[in-house]
Amino acid sequence: MIRLFKIIILTFSIFFVLYFSISATPALTGLEVIIKVKKCNLRSTPDTSKKNVVIVLSEGDKAMIFNTKLVKENLWYQVRTPMYIGWVSASLTILDEKSIDFNLSDLIYKKVSFDLNNYYPAKYFNLYQKIKNYYSEKEFNALFLNMKDIKPEGKYLEKLVFTASPLSTKKQNKQHKDWVPILVNEESIKKGKDFYEEHKQYFEYAEKETGVATSDIIAILNWESRLGKYKGEYDVFKIFTNQYFHIDEIEFELFQTGHYKKDGAMKKTDALKRIKKIKKRAFNNFSQLLIQAKIRGFDPKTVKGSWAGAIGIPQFMPASMKYAVDGDKDGNVDLNTIPDAISSVANYLKKHKYKERGREYAFRRYNPNDMYVRGVNLYSEKFLISSVLE
């Protein structure tokens, strides 16, 4: 009887841990952690190895929960402190789901608004200094009250890991293919001509206003989004918050898990230089997204784009949105509308010395890739020849 009772208790305990390891994750995400015990090991991996202790947290220290994971019937919590990110272990003792107030043997969880300044003080300061002429501190903080807006997860985490990986350059080289014959052919030229006829008035207006040839505008729109067919469905706000705030810790995790030892990996010194450039680019694009949102009156969290953060039919990066113009004179600038896309591409090329230094120079300012310049130039020439022959 006693043995049966022990089996029942053990079964219930396992079920209890399994249940909360699955159901607690969404509820716990974004909650503040206050260390309750005198000492608590923050570990690089969810296990009790003596070699994986990142730092020893003390009673009263705070962190923010990111994730939960069940390892050998023990529930682990991935948390971030203002300086570190890692795993801690705790036993669940009391749960009040209505108030989302958790008491644990090692930790106390309290539901709070996410304080960006508390966890990323330097990055918070630098970003706010960049946009403070457009946002009050209260408005700025309101953008980041929900941790989900900046937490890498799902497809965003996959892309961030790919971007941060010391193997990403090798992988991209393997995936490399010549896009010129794919994007410049009889079918794409025909679609371009049909597109031109349908939106002729906007092309003529843009060419008259800027001096940029219609064939060059349509060549760029064809290459960037296949005339608006592929614009991307990623949240641009989240792409750049992920890169700016989290790429360092993702790179560190890749280092800890041996990615630099794999065949084809970059040297760490070279990889860190690359990460620095990515962060700088993310900072510039994210700050410009916020500034343009304020100037033009749109919600930065609603903007969709490619996984790299390029927006609309012309695939403008946020840092290039200052060149976007109102092509149909409806009072709004929307890069997902064809008239605005046409005029914005023309304006961008004009501002980048299309007349003064030539077409190819301006193309290279749009995208410095040699294949890109070759493909856009070839499409433009074939479009002109095809139009003349008709």
TAGIBEL-V128970 format. One line per field, one symbol per residue. ss: DSSP state (~ for helix, > for strand, _ for the rest). phi: phi as a letter, one per 30 degrees, with the letter a starting at -180 (. if undefined). A space follows every 10 residues. Layout:
ss: ???
phi: ???
This chain:
ss: _~~~~~~~~~ ~~~~~~~~~~ ~~~~~~~~__ _>>>>___>> >>>_______ __>>>>>>__ _>>>>>>>>> >__>>>>>>> ____>>>>>_ _>>>>>____ >>>>__>>>> _____~~~~_ ~~~~~~~~~~ ~_____~~~~ ~~____~~~_ ___~~~~~~~ ~~~~___~~~ ~~~~~____~ ~~~__~~~~~ ~~~~~~~~_~ ~~~~~~~~~~ ___~~~~~~~ ~~~~~_____ ___>>~~~~~ ~~~~~~~~~~ ~~~~~~__~~ ~______~~~ ~~~~~~~~~~ ~~~~~~~~~~ ~~~~~~___~ ~~_>>_____ >____>_~~~ ~~~_______ _______~~~ ~~~~~~~~~~ ~__~~~~_~~ ~~~~~~___~ ~~~~~~~~~~ ~~~~~~~~~_
phi: .ddddddddd dddddddddd ddddedddej ddccdcddbb dccdbdacdd ccddacdcej dcabdcabac bhicccbdbb cecbbacbca cdcbbbddch bccbdcbbcb dbddcdddcb eddedddddd cddcbddddd dddbdcdddb ddahdddedd ddddddcddd ddddddbdde ddcbaedddd ddddddddbe dddddddddc iddedddddd ddddbhijdb cjbcddeded deddccdddd ddddddcidd dddjdddddd dddddddddd ddeddddddd dddddcibdd dcdcadddjd ciddhddedc ddcdbddchc jbcbdccded dddddddddd dcieddcjdd ddedddaddd ddddddddde dddddddddd
